[in-house]
Amino acid sequence: MKTLDHIPTGKLERAGKLVKTGLKVGGNYVAYYGEKLINPSLTRDKLDENNAGDIYDGLKQMKGSALKVAQMLSMDKNIMPRAYVEKFSLAQFSVPPLSAPLVRKTFKNYHGAYPETLFDTFTPNSIHAASIGQVHKATKDGKQLAVKIQYPGVAESISSDLAIVKPFATRMFNLQGKDSEKYFQEIEGKLLEETDYELELRQGTFTAEACRHIPNLVFPNYYPEWSSSRIITMDWMDGEHLSEFTAHNTDRALGDRLGQALWDFYMFQIHQLRQVHADPHPGNFLVDANGNLVAIDFGCIKQVPDEFYKPYFELARPEYQQDARLFDEKLVELEIIRSDDSPEEAAYFKGLFREMLGLFTLPFHGDSFDFSDAKFFGAMAEMGERFSKDSQLRKMNGNRGSRHFLYINRTFFGLYNLLHDLKARVHTQIETFAS
């Protein structure tokens, strides 16, 4: 794969890259509509493919939060056209890495020494490259290590990047209206946390210690003495990324076992730790040779405050969905129904969320759930498409829901998709995990 000798770090330079990308996309539309005049039956497939390729090619040169938004978009399989999902999913763990000379220079800037002086061996070429950093293999005192190095300028460019890519984020989170700023502040805060590798080291260490008892789940050890605010060093973990594993796995029992480990991991975090690994994409999990799930990235951890946790999970219970008074009460607590709603708006959103919850919480209603169920995921896709085209919804009064919905809902959608890819049949009862 071609390497990068330079990453744009200045606001104007980064904005210029996106302007060039925008011009290419504009050209694609001109070509598409020109062809459609000649061939009215032409579909948007080729346009989507060209646009996805040009947008991704522009973002991968920039790295950072702009590319992270693309990665997050790739998890929304029911919202984005397939061409975008396939192209943007490359941002999860396979993007052009920094060149060896730039890695050496970046490491020296961050750590005050070159990597070969700190480690016994250090591979100059990266093993994995993603949106915010890339991973190199090293050894020290007989230990095999993974050294993650953050791309230069990423932390400093988050605010300006987010302003530039707001149209993508707006579509991703379906944000609209004057009160959307609180949601963008939530996104910006999480992206800033992901660039703090000292925080990630603490989060990874804490989560690993708290969750080591979960069967078929393993974690790397972290090494603060070989880490800093922009470099993090941990054990090298052998295995293949979850998406690579699911592409060839035919062992249903193994898929069930990995799916159960994944489900138990997330339920324990949410219900016992009241925090959760909020970036459940395949690049953050490996499957090792012993059939264990390996969790390797803890940059994005979402705290779950009690005032959100309680009504959110009460609404997962059928008795709350069926009792009109309790249902309305919880919708108010979660900021879905607002005091300035007209009777028409209140009735509309009650009906909408009752339908959504009835489907989305199905995995919690029985003792187990089969995440290979194509009908369940087809129904979610159909609902998402219907709501995205609902003209009445677009006219309604602003955004809905607590800011905590952003990462908690995305966590569950990501988890459901991973379990679907594994074709896992999972014991889903949460009483064992709840405090």
Backbone torsions as a table, in degrees:
resi	resn	phi	psi	omega
1	MET	NA	139.6	179.9
2	LYS	-63.2	139.5	179.7
3	THR	-101.7	165.0	-178.7
4	LEU	-108.3	130.4	176.2
5	ASP	-95.1	-8.6	-177.0
6	HIS	-153.6	140.5	172.1
7	ILE	-122.4	129.7	176.9
8	PRO	-65.1	127.8	-177.4
9	THR	-114.4	-23.0	-179.8
10	GLY	-80.1	152.0	-177.5
11	LYS	-58.6	-45.9	-177.6
12	LEU	-67.1	-40.2	-179.6
13	GLU	-65.2	-42.2	-179.4
14	ARG	-68.7	-40.3	177.7
15	ALA	-63.0	-38.6	178.9
16	GLY	-60.6	-39.1	177.7
17	LYS	-60.3	-43.2	-178.7
18	LEU	-71.2	-33.1	175.9
19	VAL	-61.6	-44.3	177.6
20	LYS	-60.3	-41.4	178.1
21	THR	-62.8	-42.7	178.8
22	GLY	-60.3	-38.3	177.9
23	LEU	-64.4	-39.7	178.0
24	LYS	-63.5	-43.7	179.5
25	VAL	-62.9	-41.9	176.8
26	GLY	-58.9	-41.8	176.5
27	GLY	-62.0	-37.1	177.7
28	ASN	-62.5	-40.8	179.0
29	TYR	-65.0	-43.1	178.9
30	VAL	-58.3	-46.4	179.9
31	ALA	-63.1	-40.7	-178.4
32	TYR	-62.9	-49.6	-177.6
33	TYR	-68.9	-30.0	174.3
34	GLY	-63.7	-44.7	178.5
35	GLU	-66.0	-35.8	-176.2
36	LYS	-68.7	-27.2	175.5
37	LEU	-63.1	-35.9	-179.7
38	ILE	-82.8	-36.5	-176.8
39	ASN	-128.2	87.1	-175.7
40	PRO	-59.9	-20.4	-178.6
41	SER	-84.3	0.5	-178.5
42	LEU	-60.8	131.1	178.5
43	THR	-90.4	173.6	179.7
44	ARG	-84.2	1.0	-173.1
45	ASP	-57.4	-47.5	-178.4
46	LYS	-67.1	-37.6	176.9
47	LEU	-61.9	-46.6	178.9
48	ASP	-60.6	-41.7	-179.2
49	GLU	-63.3	-44.9	179.7
50	ASN	-66.2	-44.1	-179.6
51	ASN	-64.4	-44.9	-180.0
52	ALA	-59.8	-42.8	179.5
53	GLY	-64.1	-44.3	-178.4
54	ASP	-68.7	-41.2	179.0
55	ILE	-64.2	-46.1	-179.2
56	TYR	-64.3	-40.5	179.5
57	ASP	-61.2	-36.9	177.7
58	GLY	-70.3	-44.5	-176.8
59	LEU	-68.8	-35.4	-176.0
60	LYS	-69.7	-21.5	174.9
61	GLN	-75.4	-24.5	-175.7
62	MET	-89.6	-31.4	-174.1
63	LYS	61.0	-165.5	171.3
64	GLY	70.7	-154.6	-171.2
65	SER	-67.4	-28.8	176.4
66	ALA	-61.1	-43.8	178.3
67	LEU	-72.7	-32.0	178.1
68	LYS	-62.6	-39.4	177.1
69	VAL	-60.2	-41.0	177.3
70	ALA	-62.1	-42.0	178.5
71	GLN	-60.4	-43.8	-180.0
72	MET	-65.5	-39.0	177.6
73	LEU	-60.2	-35.2	-176.3
74	SER	-65.7	-18.9	178.8
75	MET	-78.7	-18.3	-178.3
76	ASP	-89.1	72.8	-174.7
77	LYS	-65.3	-21.9	-177.7
78	ASN	-91.8	-4.2	-176.9
79	ILE	-109.0	-46.3	-174.7
80	MET	-88.4	146.5	171.8
81	PRO	-58.4	151.5	-174.2
82	ARG	-56.7	-37.1	-179.0
83	ALA	-59.7	-38.2	178.6
84	TYR	-71.3	-42.7	179.7
85	VAL	-59.0	-46.4	-177.2
86	GLU	-65.5	-42.0	-178.2
87	LYS	-74.3	-45.8	-176.6
88	PHE	-70.0	-24.3	179.7
89	SER	-66.0	-18.5	175.8
90	LEU	-62.1	-24.0	-179.5
91	ALA	-69.9	-11.1	-178.2
92	GLN	-69.1	-38.9	-179.0
93	PHE	-159.4	13.7	-176.4
94	SER	-146.1	85.3	176.1
95	VAL	-130.0	162.5	-179.9
96	PRO	-58.3	126.5	-177.8
97	PRO	-83.8	168.1	171.4
98	LEU	-68.2	148.4	175.6
99	SER	-68.5	158.4	-179.1
100	ALA	-56.0	-45.1	178.4
101	PRO	-62.0	-38.9	179.4
102	LEU	-69.8	-34.8	175.5
103	VAL	-60.8	-47.3	-178.3
104	ARG	-61.2	-44.4	179.1
105	LYS	-65.0	-43.9	-179.6
106	THR	-63.4	-43.0	179.3
107	PHE	-60.6	-44.1	179.9
108	LYS	-62.6	-41.9	178.8
109	ASN	-62.4	-38.7	-176.7
110	TYR	-79.8	-38.2	-168.4
111	HIS	-113.4	-8.5	178.7
112	GLY	80.5	4.1	179.5
113	ALA	-153.1	156.7	177.6
114	TYR	-77.9	152.1	-175.1
115	PRO	-59.5	-34.2	-177.3
116	GLU	-69.3	-18.5	176.5
117	THR	-84.2	-20.9	-178.7
118	LEU	-92.3	-38.5	-176.2
119	PHE	-108.5	157.8	176.6
120	ASP	-69.1	-42.7	172.8
121	THR	-136.8	153.8	-179.9
122	PHE	-152.5	123.0	179.4
123	THR	-78.1	121.5	-176.8
124	PRO	-68.2	-24.8	178.5
125	ASN	-98.3	139.7	-175.2
126	SER	-71.0	152.9	175.8
127	ILE	-90.8	-40.2	177.3
128	HIS	-137.8	143.0	176.6
129	ALA	-133.0	134.0	-178.8
130	ALA	-130.4	-151.3	-170.0
131	SER	-80.6	-35.7	-174.0
132	ILE	-109.1	-27.1	-179.2
133	GLY	-156.1	172.4	177.9
134	GLN	-131.2	155.9	-171.5
135	VAL	-110.2	135.3	175.9
136	HIS	-120.1	152.9	177.4
137	LYS	-96.1	139.0	-179.5
138	ALA	-145.1	167.8	171.7
139	THR	-131.8	150.6	176.5
140	LYS	-155.9	124.1	177.6
141	ASP	51.3	40.5	177.0
142	GLY	84.5	-6.5	179.4
143	LYS	-89.9	137.9	171.4
144	GLN	-89.0	127.0	-170.1
145	LEU	-124.9	151.7	168.3
146	ALA	-108.9	125.1	-177.9
147	VAL	-115.3	112.9	-179.4
148	LYS	-97.0	125.1	-177.9
149	ILE	-115.3	127.2	-179.4
150	GLN	-76.2	141.8	177.7
151	TYR	-65.2	144.2	-179.3
152	PRO	-64.8	138.5	174.7
153	GLY	82.0	-1.7	-175.4
154	VAL	-63.2	-51.9	-176.1
155	ALA	-62.4	-38.9	-175.2
156	GLU	-73.5	-19.3	-173.9
157	SER	-103.6	4.9	-174.2
158	ILE	-60.4	-50.0	-176.2
159	SER	-61.3	-45.9	-179.1
160	SER	-69.6	-37.7	177.2
161	ASP	-61.0	-44.2	-176.6
162	LEU	-64.4	-37.7	177.0
163	ALA	-62.8	-39.3	-177.7
164	ILE	-69.7	-39.1	-174.7
165	VAL	-98.2	15.2	179.7
166	LYS	-52.5	-38.2	178.6
167	PRO	-58.5	-37.7	177.8
168	PHE	-67.6	-46.1	-179.1
169	ALA	-64.0	-36.0	179.0
170	THR	-61.3	-42.4	178.7
171	ARG	-70.8	-40.0	-176.7
172	MET	-60.3	-44.0	-176.6
173	PHE	-101.0	5.0	179.8
174	ASN	53.3	47.5	-177.7
175	LEU	-92.5	142.1	176.3
176	GLN	-158.7	159.2	175.8
177	GLY	94.3	170.1	-171.8
178	LYS	-71.9	-20.1	-175.4
179	ASP	-97.7	19.4	-176.7
180	SER	-75.5	-11.4	-174.6
181	GLU	-60.7	-34.8	-178.7
182	LYS	-62.5	-30.5	178.8
183	TYR	-74.2	-40.3	178.2
184	PHE	-66.7	-33.6	175.6
185	GLN	-64.8	-36.8	176.7
186	GLU	-63.7	-44.3	179.4
187	ILE	-64.3	-46.3	-179.1
188	GLU	-61.9	-42.1	179.3
189	GLY	-61.0	-42.1	179.9
190	LYS	-67.9	-40.2	178.7
191	LEU	-63.9	-39.5	176.8
192	LEU	-62.4	-41.3	177.6
193	GLU	-60.6	-37.5	-178.1
194	GLU	-67.5	-18.6	177.9
195	THR	-90.6	-3.7	179.8
196	ASP	-96.5	94.6	-174.9
197	TYR	-72.7	-21.6	173.6
198	GLU	-67.9	-38.9	174.9
199	LEU	-64.8	-44.2	179.3
200	GLU	-60.5	-39.7	178.8
201	LEU	-61.2	-44.4	179.0
202	ARG	-65.4	-42.2	-179.6
203	GLN	-66.0	-41.1	179.2
204	GLY	-65.0	-43.2	179.7
205	THR	-63.7	-46.5	-179.1
206	PHE	-62.7	-48.0	-177.1
207	THR	-64.9	-40.7	178.9
208	ALA	-61.3	-45.4	179.8
209	GLU	-64.4	-40.5	-176.4
210	ALA	-72.7	-26.7	-170.7
211	CYS	-113.2	5.7	-177.1
212	ARG	-62.7	-20.1	-177.8
213	HIS	-76.1	-12.5	-176.7
214	ILE	-73.1	126.4	-177.3
215	PRO	-60.5	144.5	173.8
216	ASN	62.3	28.5	179.6
217	LEU	-132.7	126.5	-178.8
218	VAL	-131.5	158.6	-176.0
219	PHE	-135.7	154.6	171.6
220	PRO	-78.0	159.2	166.9
221	ASN	-86.9	151.2	-179.2
222	TYR	-111.7	151.2	-174.4
223	TYR	-127.1	94.3	-178.6
224	PRO	-61.7	-28.8	-178.1
225	GLU	-68.3	-18.8	178.3
226	TRP	-115.2	23.6	-177.8
227	SER	-128.0	167.2	176.4
228	SER	-156.1	-168.9	-176.9
229	SER	-66.6	-19.8	-178.9
230	ARG	-124.9	4.1	177.7
231	ILE	-134.3	135.0	176.9
232	ILE	-132.7	133.0	-177.5
233	THR	-118.1	131.8	-179.3
234	MET	-143.5	173.9	174.9
235	ASP	-59.8	142.9	170.7
236	TRP	-76.3	124.7	-177.7
237	MET	-111.0	118.3	177.6
238	ASP	-77.4	144.7	178.4
239	GLY	155.4	176.6	176.6
240	GLU	-114.2	148.3	-179.8
241	HIS	-59.2	151.3	-174.1
242	LEU	-57.6	-38.5	-180.0
243	SER	-66.0	-34.9	177.2
244	GLU	-68.1	-40.9	179.5
245	PHE	-63.6	-48.1	-176.0
246	THR	-67.8	-22.2	-179.7
247	ALA	-67.1	-24.7	-177.0
248	HIS	-123.9	-9.4	-173.9
249	ASN	-67.8	131.5	175.2
250	THR	-120.5	3.0	-179.2
251	ASP	-89.8	98.7	-175.2
252	ARG	-63.8	-38.0	-179.3
253	ALA	-64.1	-38.5	177.9
254	LEU	-66.8	-41.0	176.0
255	GLY	-60.6	-40.8	176.7
256	ASP	-61.7	-43.8	-177.3
257	ARG	-64.7	-43.5	178.3
258	LEU	-67.3	-39.0	178.4
259	GLY	-64.3	-39.4	178.2
260	GLN	-65.5	-40.1	177.2
261	ALA	-61.6	-41.7	179.9
262	LEU	-65.0	-47.0	179.0
263	TRP	-61.5	-47.7	-179.2
264	ASP	-62.3	-38.0	178.4
265	PHE	-60.1	-48.1	-178.1
266	TYR	-71.0	-41.1	-180.0
267	MET	-66.0	-39.3	178.6
268	PHE	-64.1	-43.0	178.9
269	GLN	-59.7	-49.9	-174.6
270	ILE	-67.1	-47.3	-170.3
271	HIS	-89.2	-22.5	178.4
272	GLN	-105.7	-46.9	-176.9
273	LEU	-86.2	-18.9	-176.1
274	ARG	55.5	37.5	170.9
275	GLN	-153.3	160.3	-174.4
276	VAL	-151.2	143.7	171.4
277	HIS	-64.4	102.6	-167.8
278	ALA	-97.9	25.4	-179.9
279	ASP	-134.6	61.8	-174.0
280	PRO	-82.1	74.4	174.1
281	HIS	-115.3	160.9	-170.7
282	PRO	-59.8	-26.5	-179.5
283	GLY	-69.9	-13.0	-179.4
284	ASN	-96.8	4.6	179.9
285	PHE	-136.0	140.6	174.5
286	LEU	-116.9	161.0	168.5
287	VAL	-117.6	122.3	-176.4
288	ASP	-90.7	177.6	-174.1
289	ALA	-66.5	-19.1	179.3
290	ASN	-92.8	7.1	179.3
291	GLY	77.3	24.3	176.5
292	ASN	-96.8	152.7	172.3
293	LEU	-88.9	131.5	-178.6
294	VAL	-114.6	120.2	177.4
295	ALA	-96.4	124.3	-168.3
296	ILE	-124.6	1.8	-176.0
297	ASP	-143.8	124.3	-177.4
298	PHE	-128.7	36.6	179.1
299	GLY	-74.3	-29.7	-176.3
300	CYS	-112.6	94.3	177.6
301	ILE	-115.0	126.4	-179.9
302	LYS	-104.2	121.9	174.1
303	GLN	-74.5	142.2	-178.2
304	VAL	-115.4	96.4	-177.1
305	PRO	-68.7	151.0	-177.3
306	ASP	-56.8	-38.9	-176.1
307	GLU	-66.5	-18.0	174.0
308	PHE	-98.0	-42.4	-176.2
309	TYR	-55.5	-48.6	-172.6
310	LYS	-62.7	-57.5	-179.0
311	PRO	-67.3	-30.7	-178.9
312	TYR	-61.8	-47.6	-176.6
313	PHE	-84.9	-19.4	171.1
314	GLU	-65.5	-36.6	179.3
315	LEU	-71.1	-11.5	174.9
316	ALA	-77.0	-13.0	-176.6
317	ARG	-91.4	132.8	-176.8
318	PRO	-55.2	-36.3	-177.4
319	GLU	-64.0	-30.0	177.1
320	TYR	-77.5	-33.3	178.5
321	GLN	-71.6	-27.5	-175.7
322	GLN	-92.0	-16.9	179.9
323	ASP	-95.8	111.0	-173.2
324	ALA	-58.7	-41.1	-177.5
325	ARG	-67.7	-46.7	179.5
326	LEU	-64.8	-39.7	-179.2
327	PHE	-61.3	-48.2	179.9
328	ASP	-61.7	-40.2	-179.9
329	GLU	-58.1	-46.8	-177.2
330	LYS	-70.6	-35.0	177.2
331	LEU	-63.7	-35.5	176.1
332	VAL	-68.3	-44.1	180.0
333	GLU	-60.7	-33.6	-177.9
334	LEU	-91.4	8.1	175.5
335	GLU	65.5	26.2	177.0
336	ILE	-86.1	-43.9	171.9
337	ILE	-98.3	131.4	-174.5
338	ARG	-115.9	158.0	-176.7
339	SER	-66.7	-24.3	-179.1
340	ASP	-93.9	10.9	178.1
341	ASP	-71.3	140.6	170.0
342	SER	-75.8	162.0	176.5
343	PRO	-55.0	-37.0	179.5
344	GLU	-64.8	-44.4	-179.7
345	GLU	-65.0	-45.0	-179.6
346	ALA	-59.9	-45.3	-179.4
347	ALA	-64.4	-40.1	-179.3
348	TYR	-62.4	-48.8	-176.3
349	PHE	-71.9	-30.4	174.3
350	LYS	-62.4	-45.4	179.5
351	GLY	-65.0	-41.6	-179.1
352	LEU	-63.1	-48.1	-177.4
353	PHE	-73.3	-28.5	175.0
354	ARG	-63.6	-42.3	178.5
355	GLU	-65.8	-45.6	-179.9
356	MET	-60.3	-48.9	-177.1
357	LEU	-65.3	-38.1	179.7
358	GLY	-57.4	-35.7	179.7
359	LEU	-87.1	-49.8	-172.0
360	PHE	-64.1	-29.8	-176.7
361	THR	-94.7	7.2	-180.0
362	LEU	-53.6	-39.6	180.0
363	PRO	-59.6	-20.1	-178.6
364	PHE	-91.1	-6.4	-170.5
365	HIS	-86.7	-14.7	179.6
366	GLY	-124.6	-174.9	178.1
367	ASP	-74.9	-26.2	-178.5
368	SER	-149.6	168.3	179.7
369	PHE	-148.4	139.6	178.7
370	ASP	-98.0	104.9	-176.4
371	PHE	-79.2	2.1	172.2
372	SER	-86.2	-2.8	-175.6
373	ASP	-61.7	105.8	-177.6
374	ALA	-66.8	-29.2	-179.9
375	LYS	-65.6	-40.9	179.9
376	PHE	-61.9	-48.9	-177.8
377	PHE	-72.8	-30.6	174.9
378	GLY	-66.1	-39.6	178.1
379	ALA	-65.4	-39.3	177.9
380	MET	-65.3	-41.1	179.2
381	ALA	-64.4	-42.7	-179.9
382	GLU	-64.0	-41.8	179.4
383	MET	-64.5	-44.9	179.5
384	GLY	-60.2	-42.5	-179.9
385	GLU	-66.6	-40.2	-179.0
386	ARG	-64.6	-44.7	-179.8
387	PHE	-66.6	-35.8	-179.0
388	SER	-65.6	-23.5	-179.0
389	LYS	-102.1	2.9	-175.1
390	ASP	-76.0	107.3	-178.6
391	SER	-66.6	-31.7	178.6
392	GLN	-65.5	-39.2	179.5
393	LEU	-63.5	-40.6	-179.0
394	ARG	-65.6	-26.4	-178.3
395	LYS	-86.8	-10.8	-174.3
396	MET	-70.6	172.2	-168.0
397	ASN	-78.1	84.5	169.4
398	GLY	72.0	-168.3	-178.9
399	ASN	-80.8	163.0	-176.2
400	ARG	-128.6	139.5	170.3
401	GLY	99.0	153.8	175.6
402	SER	-57.9	150.6	177.2
403	ARG	-60.8	-23.1	-179.1
404	HIS	-67.8	-19.9	177.4
405	PHE	-58.8	-35.1	-172.8
406	LEU	-51.6	-58.7	-174.5
407	TYR	-85.2	-27.2	177.6
408	ILE	-70.6	-46.4	177.8
409	ASN	-63.4	-41.7	178.9
410	ARG	-64.2	-33.9	176.1
411	THR	-60.9	-46.8	-178.6
412	PHE	-69.2	-39.8	176.5
413	PHE	-61.9	-42.9	178.4
414	GLY	-63.7	-43.2	178.6
415	LEU	-62.0	-47.0	179.4
416	TYR	-58.3	-41.9	-178.8
417	ASN	-66.9	-39.4	176.8
418	LEU	-63.7	-42.0	179.3
419	LEU	-66.6	-34.7	176.6
420	HIS	-66.2	-42.6	178.3
421	ASP	-62.0	-35.2	178.6
422	LEU	-77.6	-12.2	-173.8
423	LYS	54.9	42.8	-171.0
424	ALA	-86.0	139.5	169.4
425	ARG	-104.0	119.5	-165.7
426	VAL	-126.0	138.4	168.3
427	HIS	-75.5	117.8	-166.6
428	THR	-110.1	-1.1	-176.9
429	GLN	-62.7	132.3	-174.2
430	ILE	-99.6	-2.0	-178.5
431	GLU	-57.3	-34.2	-178.8
432	THR	-64.1	-26.3	-175.4
433	PHE	-97.0	-27.3	-173.8
434	ALA	-67.6	142.9	179.9
435	SER	-72.9	NA	NA
